[in-house]
Amino acid sequence: ADVVFPVLHGPYGEDGTLQRELEAVGVPYVGNGVLASERGMDKELSKDAFLAAGVPATAHVVIKLDDWLSDPESALEKVRQLGQVPYFVKPARAGSSVGVSKVKTWDDFGAAAELALQHDNKFVVEHGLVGREVECAVLSSFDGGRPRVSVAGEIIVKGREFYDFDAKYQDEASVDLVIPADLSGDQLAEMQSIARDAYESLGCYGLARVDFFLTADGFFVNEINTLPGFTPLSMFPSLWQASGIEYADLIDELIRLA
């Protein structure tokens, strides 16, 4: 093979495992390297990198399985310091919103933790933010300069608590994808600048999608996806199409970058 285009989501596909195997046998591949893939998949590592680089990220705490089993009250006290409900409880290293719960009362927290721990041995608790869900796509540059960033898109969820697995893959009618998002020129420029910083803070290369909340207090990075969905209807290629790069040309650019 001249080049491999990984199209595997989740553990072993986008978390650096496959990338490490390809590096070991010297085969070029599309997208992010081992370290960036591992960081991008691990919400604890990615948020630590964002905050260290000055990238605004959602307030959160990390709870490990041993701590939850041995001293759940101390773990809950860390969560309380985030502020009032709602919270989002997420496995630290799972994709596609698998194992994610929105916690609206304290009575629901234990079940949310147990669900998350079915998918990982640590989970992230984020303080729920009130705002719009907006995203932009990032591509590396051929000249070694700063990465390129697309226009913004917005996800509007209808009739669901949040953008969960079913909304992403099984119930398209519950979601409107608006491209380009209704942002001012200054807002778009700020979002694109933060996306570049987030991308570079993880050492990304090739491609990524950066997901934000736009709140009354400004932009907050929710997460970065180092291997975003790539069907013709997915957000990543749709954002680039709206920015002037057609689907086939986008694939060609990624192969050239690899």
Accessible surface in RSA format (square Angstrom, percent):
REM  Atomic radii and reference values for relative SASA: ProtOr
REM  Chains: A
REM  Algorithm: Lee & Richards
REM  Probe-radius: 1.40
REM  Slices: 20
REM RES _ NUM      All-atoms   Total-Side   Main-Chain    Non-polar    All polar
REM                ABS   REL    ABS   REL    ABS   REL    ABS   REL    ABS   REL
RES ALA A   1   117.91 108.4  36.16  55.8  81.75 186.0  53.29  75.0  64.62 171.2
RES ASP A   2   134.37  94.1 115.52 115.0  18.85  44.6  35.19  82.8  99.17  98.9
RES VAL A   3    42.13  27.7  24.85  22.5  17.28  41.6  24.85  21.6  17.28  46.9
RES VAL A   4    40.91  26.9  37.86  34.3   3.05   7.3  40.91  35.5   0.00   0.0
RES PHE A   5    53.33  26.7  36.87  22.8  16.46  42.8  36.87  22.4  16.46  47.1
RES PRO A   6     3.75   2.7   0.36   0.3   3.39  12.3   3.44   2.8   0.31   1.9
RES VAL A   7   106.34  70.0  86.98  78.7  19.36  46.7  90.01  78.2  16.33  44.3
RES LEU A   8    98.37  54.8  96.36  68.9   2.01   5.1  98.37  69.1   0.00   0.0
RES HIS A   9    90.90  49.7  65.36  45.4  25.54  65.3  46.30  47.7  44.60  51.9
RES GLY A  10     9.38  11.6   0.00   N/A   9.38  11.6   9.09  24.9   0.29   0.6
RES PRO A  11    74.21  54.1  62.20  56.7  12.01  43.7  62.49  51.6  11.72  72.8
RES TYR A  12   162.08  75.7 157.32  89.5   4.77  12.4 109.27  82.1  52.81  65.1
RES GLY A  13     1.54   1.9   0.00   N/A   1.54   1.9   1.13   3.1   0.41   0.9
RES GLU A  14    13.27   7.6  12.71   9.6   0.56   1.3   1.81   3.5  11.46   9.4
RES ASP A  15    32.33  22.6  25.71  25.6   6.62  15.6   7.31  17.2  25.02  25.0
RES GLY A  16     0.13   0.2   0.00   N/A   0.13   0.2   0.13   0.4   0.00   0.0
RES THR A  17    51.29  36.5  50.31  51.0   0.98   2.3  36.20  48.6  15.09  22.8
RES LEU A  18    41.60  23.2  39.40  28.2   2.20   5.5  41.60  29.2   0.00   0.0
RES GLN A  19     6.70   3.7   6.70   4.9   0.00   0.0   0.01   0.0   6.70   5.1
RES ARG A  20   125.89  52.9 125.20  63.8   0.70   1.7  59.91  81.9  65.99  40.0
RES GLU A  21   109.14  62.7 107.58  81.4   1.55   3.7  32.47  62.8  76.67  62.6
RES LEU A  22    18.41  10.3  18.41  13.2   0.00   0.0  18.41  12.9   0.00   0.0
RES GLU A  23   100.92  57.9  77.15  58.4  23.77  56.6  23.81  46.1  77.11  63.0
RES ALA A  24    85.19  78.3  41.12  63.5  44.07 100.3  54.01  76.1  31.19  82.6
RES VAL A  25   107.80  70.9  77.95  70.6  29.84  71.9  86.07  74.8  21.73  58.9
RES GLY A  26    62.29  76.8   0.00   N/A  62.29  76.8  35.52  97.5  26.77  60.0
RES VAL A  27    35.33  23.2  30.89  28.0   4.43  10.7  32.27  28.0   3.06   8.3
RES PRO A  28    63.62  46.4  52.08  47.5  11.54  41.9  62.93  52.0   0.69   4.3
RES TYR A  29    24.14  11.3  15.01   8.5   9.13  23.8  13.78  10.4  10.36  12.8
RES VAL A  30     1.78   1.2   0.13   0.1   1.66   4.0   0.13   0.1   1.66   4.5
RES GLY A  31     6.88   8.5   0.00   N/A   6.88   8.5   0.53   1.5   6.35  14.2
RES ASN A  32     4.76   3.3   1.04   1.0   3.72   8.9   1.04   2.5   3.72   3.6
RES GLY A  33    24.51  30.2   0.00   N/A  24.51  30.2  20.80  57.1   3.70   8.3
RES VAL A  34    31.50  20.7  27.84  25.2   3.66   8.8  27.84  24.2   3.66   9.9
RES LEU A  35   107.71  60.0 104.30  74.6   3.41   8.6 104.97  73.7   2.73   7.4
RES ALA A  36     3.39   3.1   1.45   2.2   1.94   4.4   1.45   2.0   1.94   5.1
RES SER A  37     1.79   1.5   1.79   2.4   0.00   0.0   0.00   0.0   1.79   2.5
RES GLU A  38    75.96  43.6  75.03  56.8   0.93   2.2  16.56  32.0  59.40  48.5
RES ARG A  39    71.77  30.1  71.77  36.6   0.00   0.0   2.75   3.8  69.02  41.8
RES GLY A  40    12.03  14.8   0.00   N/A  12.03  14.8   1.07   2.9  10.95  24.5
RES MET A  41    16.02   8.3  10.41   6.9   5.61  13.4   7.08   6.0   8.94  11.8
RES ASP A  42     6.19   4.3   6.19   6.2   0.00   0.0   1.12   2.6   5.07   5.1
RES LYS A  43    18.99   9.3  18.96  11.6   0.02   0.1   8.00   7.2  10.99  11.7
RES GLU A  44    31.30  18.0  31.30  23.7   0.00   0.0   2.94   5.7  28.36  23.2
RES LEU A  45    70.63  39.3  67.31  48.2   3.32   8.3  67.84  47.6   2.79   7.5
RES SER A  46     2.93   2.5   2.93   3.9   0.00   0.0   0.02   0.0   2.91   4.1
RES LYS A  47     1.84   0.9   1.84   1.1   0.00   0.0   1.77   1.6   0.06   0.1
RES ASP A  48    75.04  52.6  68.01  67.7   7.03  16.6  27.10  63.8  47.94  47.8
RES ALA A  49    16.33  15.0   6.55  10.1   9.78  22.2  14.31  20.1   2.03   5.4
RES PHE A  50     0.17   0.1   0.17   0.1   0.00   0.0   0.17   0.1   0.00   0.0
RES LEU A  51    96.11  53.5  77.26  55.3  18.85  47.4  78.70  55.3  17.41  46.8
RES ALA A  52    94.57  86.9  49.29  76.1  45.28 103.0  61.73  86.9  32.83  87.0
RES ALA A  53    58.56  53.8  21.57  33.3  36.99  84.1  34.21  48.2  24.35  64.5
RES GLY A  54    65.52  80.8   0.00   N/A  65.52  80.8  37.02 101.6  28.50  63.8
RES VAL A  55     3.66   2.4   1.38   1.2   2.28   5.5   2.72   2.4   0.94   2.6
RES PRO A  56    45.52  33.2  35.86  32.7   9.66  35.1  45.52  37.6   0.00   0.0
RES ALA A  57    10.37   9.5   0.00   0.0  10.37  23.6   0.00   0.0  10.37  27.5
RES THR A  58     1.93   1.4   1.09   1.1   0.84   2.0   1.34   1.8   0.59   0.9
RES ALA A  59    56.54  52.0  42.45  65.5  14.10  32.1  52.49  73.9   4.06  10.7
RES HIS A  60    32.87  18.0  14.74  10.2  18.13  46.4   6.21   6.4  26.65  31.0
RES VAL A  61    25.15  16.5  20.15  18.2   5.00  12.1  25.15  21.9   0.00   0.0
RES VAL A  62    22.59  14.9  13.71  12.4   8.88  21.4  13.71  11.9   8.88  24.1
RES ILE A  63     2.12   1.2   0.74   0.5   1.38   3.3   2.12   1.5   0.00   0.0
RES LYS A  64    94.13  45.9  93.86  57.6   0.27   0.6  72.76  65.5  21.37  22.8
RES LEU A  65    61.35  34.2  60.90  43.6   0.45   1.1  60.90  42.8   0.45   1.2
RES ASP A  66   107.48  75.3 103.54 103.1   3.94   9.3  32.62  76.8  74.86  74.7
RES ASP A  67    73.82  51.7  73.14  72.8   0.68   1.6  17.85  42.0  55.97  55.8
RES TRP A  68    24.79   9.9  22.27  10.8   2.52   5.9  16.02   8.5   8.77  14.2
RES LEU A  69   123.38  68.7  95.46  68.3  27.92  70.2  97.83  68.7  25.55  68.8
RES SER A  70    92.07  77.8  53.41  71.3  38.66  89.1  51.23 109.1  40.84  57.2
RES ASP A  71    66.17  46.3  64.03  63.7   2.14   5.1  23.15  54.5  43.02  42.9
RES PRO A  72    58.24  42.4  58.24  53.1   0.00   0.0  58.24  48.1   0.00   0.0
RES GLU A  73   101.27  58.1 100.51  76.0   0.76   1.8  63.14 122.1  38.12  31.1
RES SER A  74    58.77  49.7  51.54  68.8   7.24  16.7  31.60  67.3  27.17  38.1
RES ALA A  75     4.42   4.1   1.82   2.8   2.60   5.9   3.61   5.1   0.81   2.1
RES LEU A  76    31.11  17.3  31.11  22.3   0.00   0.0  31.11  21.9   0.00   0.0
RES GLU A  77    80.63  46.3  80.63  61.0   0.00   0.0  35.97  69.6  44.66  36.5
RES LYS A  78    88.74  43.3  87.86  53.9   0.88   2.1  58.66  52.8  30.08  32.0
RES VAL A  79     0.00   0.0   0.00   0.0   0.00   0.0   0.00   0.0   0.00   0.0
RES ARG A  80    98.05  41.2  83.47  42.5  14.58  34.7  38.57  52.7  59.48  36.0
RES GLN A  81   139.70  78.1 101.33  74.1  38.38  91.4  40.94  87.1  98.76  74.9
RES LEU A  82    30.04  16.7  11.60   8.3  18.44  46.4  14.89  10.5  15.15  40.8
RES GLY A  83    28.54  35.2   0.00   N/A  28.54  35.2  27.00  74.1   1.55   3.5
RES GLN A  84   145.04  81.1 140.28 102.5   4.76  11.3  57.32 122.0  87.72  66.5
RES VAL A  85    45.26  29.8  29.66  26.8  15.61  37.6  29.66  25.8  15.61  42.3
RES PRO A  86    48.90  35.6  48.90  44.6   0.00   0.0  48.90  40.4   0.00   0.0
RES TYR A  87     1.37   0.6   1.37   0.8   0.00   0.0   0.03   0.0   1.33   1.6
RES PHE A  88    31.52  15.8  31.52  19.5   0.00   0.0  31.52  19.1   0.00   0.0
RES VAL A  89     0.00   0.0   0.00   0.0   0.00   0.0   0.00   0.0   0.00   0.0
RES LYS A  90    18.82   9.2  18.82  11.5   0.00   0.0   9.83   8.8   8.99   9.6
RES PRO A  91     1.27   0.9   1.17   1.1   0.09   0.3   1.17   1.0   0.09   0.6
RES ALA A  92     0.00   0.0   0.00   0.0   0.00   0.0   0.00   0.0   0.00   0.0
RES ARG A  93    87.36  36.7  82.78  42.2   4.58  10.9  30.01  41.0  57.35  34.8
RES ALA A  94    13.41  12.3   7.98  12.3   5.43  12.4   8.13  11.4   5.29  14.0
RES GLY A  95    22.14  27.3   0.00   N/A  22.14  27.3  17.85  49.0   4.29   9.6
RES SER A  96    32.46  27.4  17.94  23.9  14.53  33.5   7.80  16.6  24.66  34.6
RES SER A  97    24.33  20.6  10.17  13.6  14.16  32.6   4.76  10.1  19.57  27.4
RES VAL A  98    50.86  33.5  46.36  42.0   4.51  10.9  49.89  43.4   0.97   2.6
RES GLY A  99    10.60  13.1   0.00   N/A  10.60  13.1   1.31   3.6   9.30  20.8
RES VAL A 100    22.80  15.0   8.77   7.9  14.03  33.8   8.77   7.6  14.03  38.0
RES SER A 101    21.55  18.2  17.82  23.8   3.73   8.6  14.96  31.9   6.59   9.2
RES LYS A 102    61.32  29.9  40.03  24.6  21.28  50.7   5.00   4.5  56.32  60.0
RES VAL A 103     0.73   0.5   0.73   0.7   0.00   0.0   0.73   0.6   0.00   0.0
RES LYS A 104   105.70  51.6  95.47  58.6  10.23  24.4  59.97  54.0  45.73  48.7
RES THR A 105    68.05  48.4  64.93  65.8   3.12   7.4  63.96  85.9   4.09   6.2
RES TRP A 106    91.56  36.7  77.34  37.4  14.22  33.4  62.00  33.1  29.57  48.0
RES ASP A 107   137.88  96.6 105.16 104.7  32.72  77.4  32.94  77.5 104.93 104.7
RES ASP A 108    67.13  47.0  63.24  62.9   3.88   9.2  16.39  38.6  50.73  50.6
RES PHE A 109     2.57   1.3   2.57   1.6   0.00   0.0   2.57   1.6   0.00   0.0
RES GLY A 110    31.80  39.2   0.00   N/A  31.80  39.2  27.12  74.4   4.68  10.5
RES ALA A 111    74.56  68.6  58.51  90.3  16.05  36.5  64.82  91.3   9.74  25.8
RES ALA A 112     4.74   4.4   1.81   2.8   2.93   6.7   4.11   5.8   0.63   1.7
RES ALA A 113     0.00   0.0   0.00   0.0   0.00   0.0   0.00   0.0   0.00   0.0
RES GLU A 114    92.43  53.1  90.58  68.5   1.84   4.4  42.27  81.8  50.15  40.9
RES LEU A 115    64.80  36.1  63.79  45.6   1.01   2.5  64.28  45.1   0.52   1.4
RES ALA A 116     0.00   0.0   0.00   0.0   0.00   0.0   0.00   0.0   0.00   0.0
RES LEU A 117    29.72  16.5   9.40   6.7  20.31  51.1  10.00   7.0  19.72  53.1
RES GLN A 118   135.47  75.8  95.59  69.9  39.89  95.0  38.86  82.7  96.62  73.3
RES HIS A 119    80.80  44.2  50.41  35.0  30.39  77.7  37.10  38.2  43.70  50.8
RES ASP A 120    21.54  15.1   7.83   7.8  13.71  32.4  12.42  29.2   9.12   9.1
RES ASN A 121    85.84  59.2  79.64  77.0   6.20  14.9  20.41  49.1  65.43  63.2
RES LYS A 122    17.60   8.6  17.60  10.8   0.00   0.0   5.46   4.9  12.14  12.9
RES PHE A 123     0.00   0.0   0.00   0.0   0.00   0.0   0.00   0.0   0.00   0.0
RES VAL A 124     0.00   0.0   0.00   0.0   0.00   0.0   0.00   0.0   0.00   0.0
RES VAL A 125     0.00   0.0   0.00   0.0   0.00   0.0   0.00   0.0   0.00   0.0
RES GLU A 126     4.28   2.5   4.28   3.2   0.00   0.0   0.70   1.4   3.58   2.9
RES HIS A 127    50.03  27.3  47.41  33.0   2.62   6.7  33.20  34.2  16.83  19.6
RES GLY A 128    10.73  13.2   0.00   N/A  10.73  13.2   2.98   8.2   7.75  17.4
RES LEU A 129    54.57  30.4  30.54  21.8  24.03  60.4  32.02  22.5  22.55  60.7
RES VAL A 130   141.97  93.4 127.50 115.4  14.47  34.9 130.95 113.8  11.02  29.9
RES GLY A 131    41.01  50.6   0.00   N/A  41.01  50.6  12.98  35.6  28.03  62.8
RES ARG A 132    79.94  33.6  74.89  38.2   5.05  12.0  51.95  71.0  27.99  17.0
RES GLU A 133    45.40  26.1  43.48  32.9   1.92   4.6   9.83  19.0  35.57  29.0
RES VAL A 134     0.20   0.1   0.00   0.0   0.20   0.5   0.00   0.0   0.20   0.5
RES GLU A 135     8.98   5.2   8.98   6.8   0.00   0.0   1.42   2.7   7.56   6.2
RES CYS A 136     0.00   0.0   0.00   0.0   0.00   0.0   0.00   0.0   0.00   0.0
RES ALA A 137     0.00   0.0   0.00   0.0   0.00   0.0   0.00   0.0   0.00   0.0
RES VAL A 138     0.00   0.0   0.00   0.0   0.00   0.0   0.00   0.0   0.00   0.0
RES LEU A 139     0.00   0.0   0.00   0.0   0.00   0.0   0.00   0.0   0.00   0.0
RES SER A 140     9.10   7.7   8.30  11.1   0.80   1.8   6.37  13.6   2.73   3.8
RES SER A 141    22.88  19.3  12.87  17.2  10.01  23.1   8.63  18.4  14.25  20.0
RES PHE A 142    93.27  46.7  57.29  35.5  35.98  93.6  59.50  36.1  33.78  96.7
RES ASP A 143   128.70  90.1  87.41  87.0  41.29  97.6  52.37 123.3  76.32  76.1
RES GLY A 144    73.08  90.1   0.00   N/A  73.08  90.1  38.54 105.8  34.54  77.4
RES GLY A 145    42.71  52.7   0.00   N/A  42.71  52.7  31.36  86.1  11.35  25.4
RES ARG A 146   124.07  52.1 107.83  55.0  16.24  38.7  68.88  94.1  55.18  33.4
RES PRO A 147     9.44   6.9   7.22   6.6   2.22   8.1   7.53   6.2   1.91  11.8
RES ARG A 148    69.61  29.2  66.78  34.0   2.83   6.7  54.44  74.4  15.16   9.2
RES VAL A 149    17.19  11.3   0.00   0.0  17.19  41.4   0.00   0.0  17.19  46.6
RES SER A 150     0.65   0.6   0.00   0.0   0.65   1.5   0.65   1.4   0.00   0.0
RES VAL A 151    36.21  23.8  35.34  32.0   0.87   2.1  35.34  30.7   0.87   2.3
RES ALA A 152     2.21   2.0   1.19   1.8   1.02   2.3   1.19   1.7   1.02   2.7
RES GLY A 153     0.00   0.0   0.00   N/A   0.00   0.0   0.00   0.0   0.00   0.0
RES GLU A 154    17.52  10.1  17.52  13.3   0.00   0.0   0.00   0.0  17.52  14.3
RES ILE A 155     9.03   5.1   2.64   2.0   6.38  15.4   2.64   1.9   6.38  17.3
RES ILE A 156    73.87  42.0  70.68  52.7   3.20   7.7  73.87  53.2   0.00   0.0
RES VAL A 157    37.66  24.8  10.95   9.9  26.71  64.4  10.95   9.5  26.71  72.5
RES LYS A 158    94.49  46.1  84.88  52.1   9.61  22.9  59.54  53.6  34.95  37.2
RES GLY A 159    89.86 110.8   0.00   N/A  89.86 110.8  46.06 126.4  43.79  98.1
RES ARG A 160    78.80  33.1  50.90  25.9  27.90  66.4  19.15  26.2  59.64  36.1
RES GLU A 161    95.84  55.0  71.66  54.2  24.18  57.6  43.31  83.8  52.53  42.9
RES PHE A 162    35.55  17.8  31.47  19.5   4.07  10.6  35.12  21.3   0.43   1.2
RES TYR A 163    43.29  20.2  39.65  22.6   3.64   9.5  17.55  13.2  25.73  31.7
RES ASP A 164    32.31  22.6  32.31  32.2   0.00   0.0   9.41  22.1  22.90  22.8
RES PHE A 165    77.35  38.7  77.17  47.8   0.18   0.5  77.17  46.8   0.18   0.5
RES ASP A 166    56.40  39.5  55.35  55.1   1.05   2.5   4.79  11.3  51.61  51.5
RES ALA A 167     3.53   3.2   0.00   0.0   3.53   8.0   0.00   0.0   3.53   9.4
RES LYS A 168    59.39  29.0  36.83  22.6  22.56  53.7  17.98  16.2  41.41  44.1
RES TYR A 169   117.67  54.9  87.00  49.5  30.67  79.8  71.33  53.6  46.34  57.1
RES GLN A 170   128.74  72.0  90.63  66.2  38.11  90.7  36.21  77.1  92.53  70.2
RES ASP A 171    48.15  33.7  44.88  44.7   3.27   7.7  13.23  31.1  34.92  34.8
RES GLU A 172   129.42  74.3 116.99  88.5  12.42  29.6  46.50  89.9  82.91  67.7
RES ALA A 173    83.97  77.2  60.73  93.7  23.24  52.9  73.34 103.3  10.62  28.1
RES SER A 174     8.93   7.5   4.92   6.6   4.00   9.2   8.85  18.8   0.08   0.1
RES VAL A 175    18.82  12.4   6.86   6.2  11.96  28.8   6.86   6.0  11.96  32.4
RES ASP A 176    58.38  40.9  55.93  55.7   2.45   5.8  13.21  31.1  45.17  45.0
RES LEU A 177    77.15  43.0  46.41  33.2  30.74  77.3  46.41  32.6  30.74  82.7
RES VAL A 178    57.51  37.8  54.21  49.1   3.30   8.0  57.51  50.0   0.00   0.0
RES ILE A 179    50.33  28.6  18.37  13.7  31.96  77.0  18.48  13.3  31.85  86.4
RES PRO A 180    88.75  64.7  79.96  72.9   8.79  32.0  79.96  66.0   8.79  54.6
RES ALA A 181    11.59  10.7   0.00   0.0  11.59  26.4   0.00   0.0  11.59  30.7
RES ASP A 182   121.11  84.8 109.18 108.7  11.93  28.2  37.55  88.4  83.56  83.3
RES LEU A 183    29.86  16.6   2.24   1.6  27.62  69.4   4.50   3.2  25.36  68.2
RES SER A 184    59.17  50.0  44.83  59.8  14.34  33.0  51.40 109.5   7.77  10.9
RES GLY A 185    60.54  74.7   0.00   N/A  60.54  74.7  41.08 112.7  19.47  43.6
RES ASP A 186   122.78  86.0 115.43 114.9   7.35  17.4  33.06  77.8  89.72  89.5
RES GLN A 187    61.52  34.4  60.78  44.4   0.74   1.8  18.93  40.3  42.60  32.3
RES LEU A 188    47.24  26.3  47.24  33.8   0.00   0.0  47.24  33.2   0.00   0.0
RES ALA A 189    58.11  53.4  50.46  77.9   7.65  17.4  52.99  74.6   5.13  13.6
RES GLU A 190    87.49  50.2  80.50  60.9   7.00  16.7  31.86  61.6  55.63  45.4
RES MET A 191     0.00   0.0   0.00   0.0   0.00   0.0   0.00   0.0   0.00   0.0
RES GLN A 192    33.98  19.0  33.98  24.8   0.00   0.0   0.93   2.0  33.05  25.1
RES SER A 193    49.59  41.9  49.18  65.6   0.41   0.9  22.24  47.4  27.35  38.3
RES ILE A 194    19.57  11.1  19.18  14.3   0.39   0.9  19.57  14.1   0.00   0.0
RES ALA A 195     0.00   0.0   0.00   0.0   0.00   0.0   0.00   0.0   0.00   0.0
RES ARG A 196    63.08  26.5  63.08  32.2   0.00   0.0   4.34   5.9  58.74  35.6
RES ASP A 197    55.65  39.0  51.95  51.7   3.69   8.7   9.59  22.6  46.06  45.9
RES ALA A 198     0.00   0.0   0.00   0.0   0.00   0.0   0.00   0.0   0.00   0.0
RES TYR A 199     4.57   2.1   4.57   2.6   0.00   0.0   4.57   3.4   0.00   0.0
RES GLU A 200    79.60  45.7  59.88  45.3  19.72  46.9  34.60  66.9  45.00  36.7
RES SER A 201    24.02  20.3   1.11   1.5  22.91  52.8  12.59  26.8  11.43  16.0
RES LEU A 202     0.58   0.3   0.00   0.0   0.58   1.5   0.00   0.0   0.58   1.6
RES GLY A 203    51.68  63.7   0.00   N/A  51.68  63.7  33.30  91.4  18.38  41.2
RES CYS A 204    15.41  11.7   0.00   0.0  15.41  36.2   0.00   0.0  15.41  16.6
RES TYR A 205    96.46  45.0  96.46  54.9   0.00   0.0  80.19  60.3  16.27  20.1
RES GLY A 206     0.60   0.7   0.00   N/A   0.60   0.7   0.60   1.7   0.00   0.0
RES LEU A 207     0.28   0.2   0.28   0.2   0.00   0.0   0.28   0.2   0.00   0.0
RES ALA A 208     0.00   0.0   0.00   0.0   0.00   0.0   0.00   0.0   0.00   0.0
RES ARG A 209    30.40  12.8  30.40  15.5   0.00   0.0   1.08   1.5  29.32  17.8
RES VAL A 210     0.00   0.0   0.00   0.0   0.00   0.0   0.00   0.0   0.00   0.0
RES ASP A 211    13.92   9.8  13.92  13.9   0.00   0.0   6.92  16.3   7.00   7.0
RES PHE A 212     2.85   1.4   0.11   0.1   2.74   7.1   0.11   0.1   2.74   7.8
RES PHE A 213    30.96  15.5  30.96  19.2   0.00   0.0  30.96  18.8   0.00   0.0
RES LEU A 214    18.82  10.5  15.02  10.7   3.80   9.6  15.02  10.5   3.80  10.2
RES THR A 215    20.44  14.5   8.45   8.6  11.99  28.6  11.85  15.9   8.59  13.0
RES ALA A 216   115.54 106.2  65.19 100.6  50.35 114.5  78.94 111.2  36.59  96.9
RES ASP A 217   126.82  88.8  93.34  92.9  33.48  79.2  23.65  55.7 103.17 102.9
RES GLY A 218    23.82  29.4   0.00   N/A  23.82  29.4  22.34  61.3   1.48   3.3
RES PHE A 219     7.79   3.9   1.62   1.0   6.16  16.0   1.62   1.0   6.16  17.6
RES PHE A 220    48.06  24.0  48.06  29.8   0.00   0.0  48.06  29.1   0.00   0.0
RES VAL A 221     0.08   0.1   0.00   0.0   0.08   0.2   0.00   0.0   0.08   0.2
RES ASN A 222    21.27  14.7  20.18  19.5   1.10   2.6   0.62   1.5  20.66  20.0
RES GLU A 223    40.71  23.4  40.23  30.4   0.47   1.1   9.61  18.6  31.10  25.4
RES ILE A 224     5.35   3.0   0.10   0.1   5.25  12.7   0.10   0.1   5.25  14.2
RES ASN A 225    35.44  24.4  31.22  30.2   4.22  10.2   5.17  12.5  30.27  29.3
RES THR A 226     7.09   5.0   3.28   3.3   3.81   9.1   0.51   0.7   6.59  10.0
RES LEU A 227    10.69   6.0  10.69   7.7   0.00   0.0  10.69   7.5   0.00   0.0
RES PRO A 228     2.60   1.9   0.00   0.0   2.60   9.4   0.00   0.0   2.60  16.1
RES GLY A 229    24.72  30.5   0.00   N/A  24.72  30.5  19.15  52.5   5.57  12.5
RES PHE A 230    31.42  15.7  21.88  13.6   9.53  24.8  23.21  14.1   8.21  23.5
RES THR A 231    81.99  58.3  77.62  78.7   4.37  10.4  74.45 100.0   7.53  11.4
RES PRO A 232    92.05  67.1  78.58  71.6  13.47  49.0  78.90  65.1  13.16  81.8
RES LEU A 233   138.13  76.9 127.84  91.5  10.30  25.9 129.47  90.9   8.67  23.3
RES SER A 234    21.50  18.2  12.93  17.3   8.57  19.7  12.27  26.1   9.23  12.9
RES MET A 235    14.51   7.5   9.52   6.3   4.99  11.9   9.53   8.1   4.98   6.6
RES PHE A 236     0.51   0.3   0.00   0.0   0.51   1.3   0.00   0.0   0.51   1.5
RES PRO A 237     3.20   2.3   1.85   1.7   1.35   4.9   2.18   1.8   1.03   6.4
RES SER A 238    24.44  20.7  20.22  27.0   4.21   9.7  12.49  26.6  11.94  16.7
RES LEU A 239     0.00   0.0   0.00   0.0   0.00   0.0   0.00   0.0   0.00   0.0
RES TRP A 240    10.07   4.0  10.07   4.9   0.00   0.0  10.07   5.4   0.00   0.0
RES GLN A 241    94.53  52.9  84.34  61.6  10.19  24.3  16.42  34.9  78.12  59.2
RES ALA A 242    52.47  48.2  14.48  22.3  37.99  86.4  26.35  37.1  26.12  69.2
RES SER A 243    43.12  36.4   8.47  11.3  34.65  79.8  15.85  33.8  27.27  38.2
RES GLY A 244    65.66  81.0   0.00   N/A  65.66  81.0  34.00  93.3  31.67  70.9
RES ILE A 245    27.07  15.4  24.83  18.5   2.24   5.4  26.97  19.4   0.10   0.3
RES GLU A 246    87.96  50.5  87.47  66.2   0.50   1.2  44.83  86.7  43.13  35.2
RES TYR A 247    70.66  33.0  69.47  39.5   1.19   3.1  54.38  40.9  16.28  20.1
RES ALA A 248    74.24  68.3  64.09  98.9  10.15  23.1  66.89  94.2   7.35  19.5
RES ASP A 249    80.23  56.2  79.21  78.8   1.02   2.4  17.28  40.7  62.94  62.8
RES LEU A 250     0.06   0.0   0.06   0.0   0.00   0.0   0.06   0.0   0.00   0.0
RES ILE A 251    50.79  28.9  50.79  37.8   0.00   0.0  50.79  36.6   0.00   0.0
RES ASP A 252    74.27  52.0  72.16  71.8   2.12   5.0  17.41  41.0  56.87  56.7
RES GLU A 253    27.39  15.7  27.39  20.7   0.00   0.0   3.88   7.5  23.51  19.2
RES LEU A 254     0.69   0.4   0.32   0.2   0.37   0.9   0.32   0.2   0.37   1.0
RES ILE A 255    73.60  41.9  66.93  49.9   6.67  16.1  66.93  48.2   6.67  18.1
RES ARG A 256   146.92  61.7 115.10  58.7  31.82  75.8  43.48  59.4 103.45  62.7
RES LEU A 257    16.17   9.0   3.89   2.8  12.29  30.9   5.96   4.2  10.21  27.5
RES ALA A 258    40.88  37.6   0.00   0.0  40.88  93.0  13.14  18.5  27.74  73.5
END  Absolute sums over single chains surface
CHAIN  1 A    11950.3       9141.0       2809.2       6669.9       5280.3
END  Absolute sums over all chains
TOTAL         11950.3       9141.0       2809.2       6669.9       5280.3
